[in-house]
Amino acid sequence: MPVPGRILREALKKKKRATIMYPFEKPEVQERSRGKIEHFIEKCTGCGLCARDCPAQVIIMVEDTRTKTKKKPEFHYDRCTFCSQCEESCPTKAIKLTTEYELAGSDRSKMVIST
């Protein structure tokens, strides 16, 4: 049987804040967090494995003369679920997910990243 007033006393105890004043205070990001995709065109062969394996169809292969196959990936962040499948599929490690998480925008055309 609960002690009368105990719940209220527990609720009123001075504790560490449960939230932060975002965006004025930035949260601590764990190093294994998955955020924005970083692409290294100098490592990319244009094989297209990243586009084939992406479950959200975020990556589209477009024409480019800097790779062996004359194609490179174009990333559409507005569809990305940050699953890191593209990073795991890349045989040359040309794709890496960073810890950058603030990717919101009001213009969809700015959500397309092409290196």
C-alpha atoms as a printed R data frame, in Angstrom:
    type eleno elety resid chain resno      x      y       z
1   ATOM     1    CA   MET     A     1  0.000  0.000   0.000
2   ATOM     2    CA   PRO     A     2  1.481  3.379  -1.019
3   ATOM     3    CA   VAL     A     3  2.417  5.845   1.695
4   ATOM     4    CA   PRO     A     4  0.203  8.956   1.499
5   ATOM     5    CA   GLY     A     5  2.020 11.903  -0.072
6   ATOM     6    CA   ARG     A     6  5.074  9.887  -1.091
7   ATOM     7    CA   ILE     A     7  4.468 10.285  -4.808
8   ATOM     8    CA   LEU     A     8  4.188 14.051  -4.401
9   ATOM     9    CA   ARG     A     9  7.393 14.217  -2.318
10  ATOM    10    CA   GLU     A    10  9.290 12.192  -4.930
11  ATOM    11    CA   ALA     A    11  8.006 14.421  -7.718
12  ATOM    12    CA   LEU     A    12  9.051 17.601  -5.905
13  ATOM    13    CA   LYS     A    13 12.578 16.452  -5.036
14  ATOM    14    CA   LYS     A    14 15.253 18.541  -6.697
15  ATOM    15    CA   LYS     A    15 16.678 16.408  -9.480
16  ATOM    16    CA   LYS     A    16 18.821 16.869 -12.524
17  ATOM    17    CA   ARG     A    17 16.880 18.373 -15.425
18  ATOM    18    CA   ALA     A    18 15.332 15.822 -17.753
19  ATOM    19    CA   THR     A    19 15.520 18.091 -20.795
20  ATOM    20    CA   ILE     A    20 17.865 20.683 -22.251
21  ATOM    21    CA   MET     A    21 17.180 24.104 -23.745
22  ATOM    22    CA   TYR     A    22 17.556 23.018 -27.359
23  ATOM    23    CA   PRO     A    23 18.671 24.678 -29.693
24  ATOM    24    CA   PHE     A    24 20.533 26.949 -27.273
25  ATOM    25    CA   GLU     A    25 22.165 23.958 -25.576
26  ATOM    26    CA   LYS     A    26 23.352 21.156 -27.819
27  ATOM    27    CA   PRO     A    27 22.931 17.566 -26.626
28  ATOM    28    CA   GLU     A    28 25.900 15.280 -26.205
29  ATOM    29    CA   VAL     A    29 26.119 13.121 -29.318
30  ATOM    30    CA   GLN     A    30 27.414  9.585 -29.018
31  ATOM    31    CA   GLU     A    31 30.249  8.712 -31.414
32  ATOM    32    CA   ARG     A    32 28.256  5.788 -32.860
33  ATOM    33    CA   SER     A    33 25.288  8.029 -33.729
34  ATOM    34    CA   ARG     A    34 24.267  8.015 -37.374
35  ATOM    35    CA   GLY     A    35 23.689 11.332 -39.090
36  ATOM    36    CA   LYS     A    36 24.539 13.089 -42.331
37  ATOM    37    CA   ILE     A    37 26.158 11.020 -45.066
38  ATOM    38    CA   GLU     A    38 29.670 12.053 -46.064
39  ATOM    39    CA   HIS     A    39 30.870 10.918 -49.509
40  ATOM    40    CA   PHE     A    40 34.488 10.795 -50.644
41  ATOM    41    CA   ILE     A    41 34.459 11.016 -54.458
42  ATOM    42    CA   GLU     A    42 38.181 10.215 -54.692
43  ATOM    43    CA   LYS     A    43 37.522  6.742 -53.208
44  ATOM    44    CA   CYS     A    44 34.310  6.109 -55.159
45  ATOM    45    CA   THR     A    45 34.390  3.711 -58.124
46  ATOM    46    CA   GLY     A    46 30.772  4.349 -59.116
47  ATOM    47    CA   CYS     A    47 29.792  0.697 -58.679
48  ATOM    48    CA   GLY     A    48 26.249  1.557 -57.520
49  ATOM    49    CA   LEU     A    49 26.098 -0.962 -54.645
50  ATOM    50    CA   CYS     A    50 25.065  1.826 -52.276
51  ATOM    51    CA   ALA     A    51 22.100  2.771 -54.483
52  ATOM    52    CA   ARG     A    52 21.101 -0.858 -54.987
53  ATOM    53    CA   ASP     A    53 21.130 -1.672 -51.271
54  ATOM    54    CA   CYS     A    54 19.469  1.516 -49.964
55  ATOM    55    CA   PRO     A    55 16.022  0.505 -48.594
56  ATOM    56    CA   ALA     A    56 14.647  4.071 -48.775
57  ATOM    57    CA   GLN     A    57 15.923  4.719 -52.330
58  ATOM    58    CA   VAL     A    58 17.854  7.763 -51.137
59  ATOM    59    CA   ILE     A    59 20.756  7.286 -53.542
60  ATOM    60    CA   ILE     A    60 20.498  7.831 -57.280
61  ATOM    61    CA   MET     A    61 23.433  7.212 -59.600
62  ATOM    62    CA   VAL     A    62 24.116 10.206 -61.888
63  ATOM    63    CA   GLU     A    63 26.656 10.843 -64.651
64  ATOM    64    CA   ASP     A    64 30.164 11.913 -63.591
65  ATOM    65    CA   THR     A    65 33.552 11.594 -65.282
66  ATOM    66    CA   ARG     A    66 35.572 11.282 -62.053
67  ATOM    67    CA   THR     A    67 34.780  7.603 -61.392
68  ATOM    68    CA   LYS     A    68 35.621  4.384 -63.258
69  ATOM    69    CA   THR     A    69 32.052  3.697 -64.337
70  ATOM    70    CA   LYS     A    70 31.348  7.373 -65.143
71  ATOM    71    CA   LYS     A    71 28.617  7.471 -62.466
72  ATOM    72    CA   LYS     A    72 28.469  8.771 -58.907
73  ATOM    73    CA   PRO     A    73 25.874  8.716 -56.119
74  ATOM    74    CA   GLU     A    74 23.541 11.616 -55.418
75  ATOM    75    CA   PHE     A    75 21.977 11.633 -51.929
76  ATOM    76    CA   HIS     A    76 18.423 12.812 -51.162
77  ATOM    77    CA   TYR     A    77 18.396 13.493 -47.394
78  ATOM    78    CA   ASP     A    78 14.677 14.173 -47.296
79  ATOM    79    CA   ARG     A    79 14.095 10.406 -47.680
80  ATOM    80    CA   CYS     A    80 17.034  9.057 -45.626
81  ATOM    81    CA   THR     A    81 16.363  6.940 -42.523
82  ATOM    82    CA   PHE     A    82 20.072  6.877 -41.576
83  ATOM    83    CA   CYS     A    83 20.164  3.085 -41.522
84  ATOM    84    CA   SER     A    84 23.861  3.043 -42.639
85  ATOM    85    CA   GLN     A    85 23.244  0.345 -45.243
86  ATOM    86    CA   CYS     A    86 25.064  2.469 -47.848
87  ATOM    87    CA   GLU     A    87 28.125  2.709 -45.602
88  ATOM    88    CA   GLU     A    88 28.153 -1.061 -45.063
89  ATOM    89    CA   SER     A    89 27.653 -1.818 -48.772
90  ATOM    90    CA   CYS     A    90 30.460  0.398 -50.082
91  ATOM    91    CA   PRO     A    91 33.475 -1.793 -50.909
92  ATOM    92    CA   THR     A    92 35.908  1.158 -51.008
93  ATOM    93    CA   LYS     A    93 34.632  2.901 -47.824
94  ATOM    94    CA   ALA     A    94 33.751  6.024 -49.824
95  ATOM    95    CA   ILE     A    95 30.632  6.617 -47.690
96  ATOM    96    CA   LYS     A    96 30.657  7.421 -43.981
97  ATOM    97    CA   LEU     A    97 27.835  8.508 -41.693
98  ATOM    98    CA   THR     A    98 28.809 11.433 -39.480
99  ATOM    99    CA   THR     A    99 27.308 12.511 -36.151
100 ATOM   100    CA   GLU     A   100 25.812 15.675 -37.679
101 ATOM   101    CA   TYR     A   101 22.084 15.425 -36.994
102 ATOM   102    CA   GLU     A   102 20.669 18.902 -37.675
103 ATOM   103    CA   LEU     A   103 19.526 18.417 -41.264
104 ATOM   104    CA   ALA     A   104 16.071 20.017 -41.274
105 ATOM   105    CA   GLY     A   105 15.189 22.444 -44.021
106 ATOM   106    CA   SER     A   106 12.244 24.089 -45.710
107 ATOM   107    CA   ASP     A   107 13.421 23.656 -49.315
108 ATOM   108    CA   ARG     A   108 13.539 20.094 -50.672
109 ATOM   109    CA   SER     A   109 15.944 21.061 -53.450
110 ATOM   110    CA   LYS     A   110 18.576 21.858 -50.793
111 ATOM   111    CA   MET     A   111 18.219 18.325 -49.399
112 ATOM   112    CA   VAL     A   112 19.947 16.829 -52.463
113 ATOM   113    CA   ILE     A   113 23.675 16.458 -51.944
114 ATOM   114    CA   SER     A   114 25.975 15.725 -54.842
115 ATOM   115    CA   THR     A   115 29.764 15.621 -54.417
